[in-house]
Amino acid sequence: MKVGMLLARVQSTKVYSKNKKKCEPTAETREGCCAAFKVQYHRNNNVWVVKEFVTQHTHGLVPQNHTQFLRSHRSVKDSDIAQLKSWRSVGVKTDQVMDHFVDQAGSFSNVGHTKKDL
């Protein structure tokens, strides 16, 4: 066992750490969804072939108004990174820079990234 590893045990619905502090158990994030898209590359023919395509999801999908929070939909533009670096060099906080980006774009959904991405 590594030094500093947190040992925890579950009692009813609370998790107790080694320090006897109560913590909420982490939410279950795996759904066991069987949806898949698998491809295979055939070198002799120089083509990609679909091996498996399952469209059935066993869970609800993200609503349209929340897709901007998906990791695959987020990206920070080079111009935003340059602006962030210049403002951070003069002491402007990341929260204030993000507020400026939201004001420029009109709403959080139009920014294209979250504060965490900065």
C-alpha positions in Angstrom: 0.0 0.0 0.0 1.3 3.5 -0.9 2.0 6.0 1.8 -0.8 8.6 2.1 -3.4 6.4 0.5 -6.8 7.1 1.9 -8.5 4.1 3.5 -12.2 4.3 3.5 -15.1 2.1 4.5 -18.8 2.5 3.8 -21.2 2.7 6.7 -24.9 3.1 5.6 -24.9 6.0 3.1 -21.9 7.9 4.5 -18.2 7.3 3.7 -15.8 7.6 6.6 -12.1 8.3 5.9 -9.2 7.4 8.1 -9.5 10.8 9.7 -13.1 10.0 10.7 -14.4 12.8 8.6 -17.8 12.2 6.9 -17.9 12.5 3.1 -20.8 11.9 0.7 -20.2 8.8 -1.5 -19.3 9.6 -5.1 -22.1 9.4 -7.6 -22.3 6.4 -9.9 -21.3 7.6 -13.4 -21.2 4.4 -15.3 -24.4 3.3 -16.9 -23.4 0.0 -18.6 -24.4 1.4 -21.9 -23.8 -0.9 -24.9 -23.8 1.8 -27.6 -20.6 1.4 -29.6 -18.9 2.3 -32.8 -15.9 0.1 -33.6 -13.8 0.3 -36.8 -10.8 -1.7 -38.0 -8.1 -0.8 -40.5 -7.3 -3.3 -43.3 -3.7 -2.6 -44.4 -3.9 -4.8 -47.5 -6.9 -2.8 -48.9 -6.0 0.5 -47.3 -9.6 1.0 -46.0 -11.4 1.4 -42.7 -14.2 -1.1 -42.1 -17.0 -0.7 -39.5 -16.9 -3.8 -37.3 -19.7 -3.0 -34.9 -22.3 -0.2 -34.7 -24.8 -0.3 -31.8 -27.1 2.7 -31.5 -29.2 1.6 -28.5 -28.4 3.7 -25.3 -29.5 2.5 -21.9 -29.5 6.0 -20.5 -30.7 9.5 -21.4 -28.6 11.7 -23.6 -27.4 15.2 -22.7 -30.0 17.9 -23.5 -29.2 20.2 -26.4 -28.7 23.2 -24.1 -26.0 21.3 -22.1 -23.8 20.1 -24.9 -21.3 22.9 -24.5 -20.2 21.3 -21.3 -19.2 18.0 -22.9 -15.4 17.7 -23.1 -15.6 16.8 -26.8 -17.4 20.0 -27.5 -15.1 22.3 -25.6 -12.0 24.1 -27.0 -10.2 27.2 -26.1 -9.3 29.4 -29.1 -5.7 30.6 -29.5 -6.9 34.2 -29.3 -8.5 33.5 -26.0 -5.3 31.9 -24.7 -3.2 34.9 -25.8 -5.7 37.2 -24.1 -5.7 35.2 -20.9 -1.9 35.1 -20.7 -1.6 38.9 -21.2 -4.2 39.6 -18.6 -2.8 37.1 -16.1 0.6 38.7 -16.5 -0.8 42.0 -15.2 -2.7 40.4 -12.3 -6.2 39.9 -13.7 -7.8 36.8 -12.2 -9.0 33.9 -14.3 -12.6 34.5 -13.0 -12.6 38.1 -14.3 -11.2 37.0 -17.7 -13.9 34.3 -18.0 -16.5 36.9 -17.1 -15.1 39.1 -19.9 -15.3 36.2 -22.4 -19.0 35.6 -21.4 -19.8 39.3 -21.9 -18.1 39.3 -25.3 -19.9 36.1 -26.4 -23.3 37.0 -24.9 -23.7 33.8 -22.8 -21.9 30.8 -21.4 -23.1 28.6 -24.2 -21.5 30.8 -26.8 -18.0 30.9 -25.2 -16.9 27.4 -26.2 -15.1 26.5 -23.0 -15.4 26.7 -19.3 -13.3 28.4 -16.6 -11.8 25.0 -15.8 -10.4 24.8 -19.3 -8.4 28.0 -18.8 
